[in-house]
Amino acid sequence: MKTKIKSWILAVAFAAIIGGGAFAVGPATQLTAAAPNCSGVAAFLTFPAWYRGLAVPNTTGGCDITQPDGNNLGGFVWHIVLNVIEIGLQLVGYAAFGFILFAGFQYMTSAGDPAQAVRARQTIFNAAIGIFVSFAAIAIVNLVVGIIPK
């Protein structure tokens, strides 16, 4: 029991030292007002904006969402739906990556227990399949978004 506690303490200390070091070494950036990003392309953790493909810059320095005419209302709605679906699929990919990290930690701390090592390897395998399926689904969604007219 003591070795498991020591392992957890060492793992947390290692993560804090290495993770904190990355922030200390990283470049300092200054926040400035920039032109708006109306494209909706990957602003946060590769997530697209829900309005990707629908916004255009306006004269006041902001963005306006283009109004659909009567014939393209379906395309307008499908753009939004597919953007939201892509956000969900990317969340699934990040969760699968988290499972890989968790299973790797389980594998490292199995301490020779073959049953725990097998469970960790199976979790890594299942998470890798999840990442592959998520990426394939994202590619399909992006293909469909490119085909649908605005």
C-alpha positions as a Markdown table, in Angstrom:
| # | Residue | x | y | z |
|---|---|---|---|---|
| 1 | Met | 0.0 | 0.0 | 0.0 |
| 2 | Lys | 2.8 | 2.4 | 0.9 |
| 3 | Thr | 4.5 | 1.8 | -2.5 |
| 4 | Lys | 1.2 | 2.7 | -4.3 |
| 5 | Ile | 1.0 | 5.9 | -2.3 |
| 6 | Lys | 4.6 | 6.7 | -3.0 |
| 7 | Ser | 4.0 | 6.0 | -6.7 |
| 8 | Trp | 1.1 | 8.4 | -6.8 |
| 9 | Ile | 3.0 | 11.1 | -5.0 |
| 10 | Leu | 6.0 | 10.7 | -7.4 |
| 11 | Ala | 3.7 | 10.8 | -10.4 |
| 12 | Val | 1.9 | 14.0 | -9.3 |
| 13 | Ala | 5.2 | 15.6 | -8.4 |
| 14 | Phe | 6.7 | 14.7 | -11.8 |
| 15 | Ala | 3.7 | 16.0 | -13.6 |
| 16 | Ala | 3.8 | 19.3 | -11.6 |
| 17 | Ile | 7.5 | 19.8 | -12.2 |
| 18 | Ile | 7.4 | 19.0 | -15.9 |
| 19 | Gly | 4.1 | 20.6 | -16.6 |
| 20 | Gly | 5.0 | 23.7 | -14.6 |
| 21 | Gly | 8.3 | 23.9 | -16.4 |
| 22 | Ala | 6.6 | 24.1 | -19.7 |
| 23 | Phe | 4.7 | 27.2 | -18.6 |
| 24 | Ala | 7.9 | 28.8 | -17.3 |
| 25 | Val | 9.9 | 28.2 | -20.5 |
| 26 | Gly | 7.0 | 29.1 | -22.9 |
| 27 | Pro | 7.1 | 32.4 | -24.8 |
| 28 | Ala | 5.4 | 35.3 | -23.3 |
| 29 | Thr | 2.7 | 36.7 | -25.5 |
| 30 | Gln | 0.9 | 40.0 | -25.3 |
| 31 | Leu | -2.8 | 40.2 | -25.9 |
| 32 | Thr | -3.7 | 42.8 | -28.5 |
| 33 | Ala | -6.8 | 43.7 | -30.3 |
| 34 | Ala | -6.7 | 42.0 | -33.7 |
| 35 | Ala | -9.0 | 41.8 | -36.7 |
| 36 | Pro | -11.9 | 39.4 | -36.1 |
| 37 | Asn | -11.6 | 35.9 | -37.2 |
| 38 | Cys | -14.8 | 35.4 | -39.1 |
| 39 | Ser | -13.7 | 32.2 | -40.7 |
| 40 | Gly | -14.5 | 30.3 | -37.6 |
| 41 | Val | -11.5 | 28.1 | -38.0 |
| 42 | Ala | -9.9 | 26.4 | -35.0 |
| 43 | Ala | -9.8 | 29.1 | -32.3 |
| 44 | Phe | -9.7 | 26.8 | -29.2 |
| 45 | Leu | -8.1 | 23.3 | -29.1 |
| 46 | Thr | -8.9 | 22.8 | -32.8 |
| 47 | Phe | -12.6 | 23.1 | -32.2 |
| 48 | Pro | -14.4 | 24.9 | -35.1 |
| 49 | Ala | -16.8 | 27.7 | -34.3 |
| 50 | Trp | -20.4 | 26.8 | -34.6 |
| 51 | Tyr | -20.7 | 29.5 | -37.3 |
| 52 | Arg | -17.8 | 28.2 | -39.4 |
| 53 | Gly | -18.5 | 28.9 | -43.1 |
| 54 | Leu | -21.4 | 31.3 | -42.4 |
| 55 | Ala | -19.8 | 34.5 | -41.1 |
| 56 | Val | -18.4 | 37.4 | -43.1 |
| 57 | Pro | -16.5 | 40.6 | -41.9 |
| 58 | Asn | -18.6 | 43.7 | -41.5 |
| 59 | Thr | -17.6 | 47.4 | -41.8 |
| 60 | Thr | -17.4 | 48.0 | -38.0 |
| 61 | Gly | -14.7 | 45.4 | -37.5 |
| 62 | Gly | -16.9 | 42.6 | -36.4 |
| 63 | Cys | -18.5 | 39.6 | -38.0 |
| 64 | Asp | -22.0 | 39.1 | -39.4 |
| 65 | Ile | -23.6 | 35.7 | -40.1 |
| 66 | Thr | -24.9 | 35.7 | -43.6 |
| 67 | Gln | -28.7 | 35.5 | -43.8 |
| 68 | Pro | -29.9 | 32.5 | -45.8 |
| 69 | Asp | -32.4 | 33.1 | -48.6 |
| 70 | Gly | -35.4 | 30.9 | -48.9 |
| 71 | Asn | -33.6 | 28.3 | -51.1 |
| 72 | Asn | -30.6 | 27.8 | -48.9 |
| 73 | Leu | -32.1 | 27.6 | -45.4 |
| 74 | Gly | -31.4 | 23.8 | -45.3 |
| 75 | Gly | -27.8 | 24.3 | -46.1 |
| 76 | Phe | -27.5 | 27.0 | -43.5 |
| 77 | Val | -29.0 | 24.7 | -40.8 |
| 78 | Trp | -26.9 | 21.8 | -41.9 |
| 79 | His | -23.7 | 23.9 | -41.6 |
| 80 | Ile | -24.5 | 24.6 | -38.0 |
| 81 | Val | -25.5 | 21.0 | -37.2 |
| 82 | Leu | -22.3 | 19.6 | -38.8 |
| 83 | Asn | -20.1 | 22.1 | -37.0 |
| 84 | Val | -21.7 | 21.1 | -33.7 |
| 85 | Ile | -21.3 | 17.4 | -34.6 |
| 86 | Glu | -17.6 | 18.0 | -35.3 |
| 87 | Ile | -17.1 | 19.7 | -31.9 |
| 88 | Gly | -18.7 | 16.6 | -30.3 |
| 89 | Leu | -16.4 | 14.2 | -32.3 |
| 90 | Gln | -13.4 | 16.2 | -31.3 |
| 91 | Leu | -14.4 | 16.0 | -27.6 |
| 92 | Val | -14.6 | 12.2 | -28.1 |
| 93 | Gly | -11.1 | 12.2 | -29.5 |
| 94 | Tyr | -9.8 | 14.2 | -26.5 |
| 95 | Ala | -11.5 | 11.8 | -24.1 |
| 96 | Ala | -9.9 | 8.8 | -25.9 |
| 97 | Phe | -6.5 | 10.5 | -25.6 |
| 98 | Gly | -7.2 | 11.0 | -21.9 |
| 99 | Phe | -8.0 | 7.2 | -21.6 |
| 100 | Ile | -4.7 | 6.4 | -23.3 |
| 101 | Leu | -2.9 | 8.6 | -20.7 |
| 102 | Phe | -4.8 | 7.0 | -17.8 |
| 103 | Ala | -4.2 | 3.5 | -19.1 |
| 104 | Gly | -0.5 | 4.2 | -19.5 |
| 105 | Phe | -0.4 | 5.3 | -15.9 |
| 106 | Gln | -2.2 | 2.2 | -14.9 |
| 107 | Tyr | 0.3 | 0.1 | -16.9 |
| 108 | Met | 3.3 | 1.8 | -15.3 |
| 109 | Thr | 1.9 | 1.3 | -11.8 |
| 110 | Ser | 0.7 | -2.3 | -12.3 |
| 111 | Ala | 3.8 | -3.4 | -10.3 |
| 112 | Gly | 4.0 | -6.8 | -12.0 |
| 113 | Asp | 0.3 | -7.6 | -11.6 |
| 114 | Pro | -0.5 | -9.3 | -15.0 |
| 115 | Ala | -4.3 | -8.8 | -14.7 |
| 116 | Gln | -3.9 | -5.0 | -14.2 |
| 117 | Ala | -1.3 | -4.8 | -17.1 |
| 118 | Val | -3.7 | -6.7 | -19.4 |
| 119 | Arg | -6.6 | -4.3 | -18.5 |
| 120 | Ala | -4.4 | -1.3 | -19.1 |
| 121 | Arg | -3.2 | -2.6 | -22.5 |
| 122 | Gln | -6.9 | -3.4 | -23.5 |
| 123 | Thr | -7.9 | 0.2 | -22.5 |
| 124 | Ile | -5.1 | 1.6 | -24.6 |
| 125 | Phe | -6.2 | -0.6 | -27.6 |
| 126 | Asn | -9.8 | 0.5 | -27.2 |
| 127 | Ala | -8.9 | 4.2 | -26.9 |
| 128 | Ala | -6.7 | 4.0 | -30.0 |
| 129 | Ile | -9.7 | 2.5 | -31.9 |
| 130 | Gly | -11.8 | 5.4 | -30.5 |
| 131 | Ile | -9.3 | 8.0 | -31.8 |
| 132 | Phe | -9.2 | 6.4 | -35.2 |
| 133 | Val | -13.0 | 6.3 | -35.5 |
| 134 | Ser | -13.3 | 9.9 | -34.2 |
| 135 | Phe | -10.7 | 11.2 | -36.8 |
| 136 | Ala | -12.4 | 9.3 | -39.6 |
| 137 | Ala | -15.8 | 10.7 | -38.6 |
| 138 | Ile | -14.3 | 14.2 | -38.4 |
| 139 | Ala | -12.9 | 13.8 | -42.0 |
| 140 | Ile | -16.4 | 12.7 | -43.2 |
| 141 | Val | -18.1 | 15.7 | -41.5 |
| 142 | Asn | -15.6 | 18.1 | -43.1 |
| 143 | Leu | -16.1 | 16.5 | -46.5 |
| 144 | Val | -19.9 | 17.0 | -46.2 |
| 145 | Val | -19.5 | 20.6 | -44.9 |
| 146 | Gly | -17.4 | 21.3 | -48.0 |
| 147 | Ile | -20.1 | 19.9 | -50.3 |
| 148 | Ile | -23.1 | 21.6 | -48.8 |
| 149 | Pro | -23.8 | 25.1 | -50.3 |
| 150 | Lys | -24.2 | 28.1 | -48.0 |
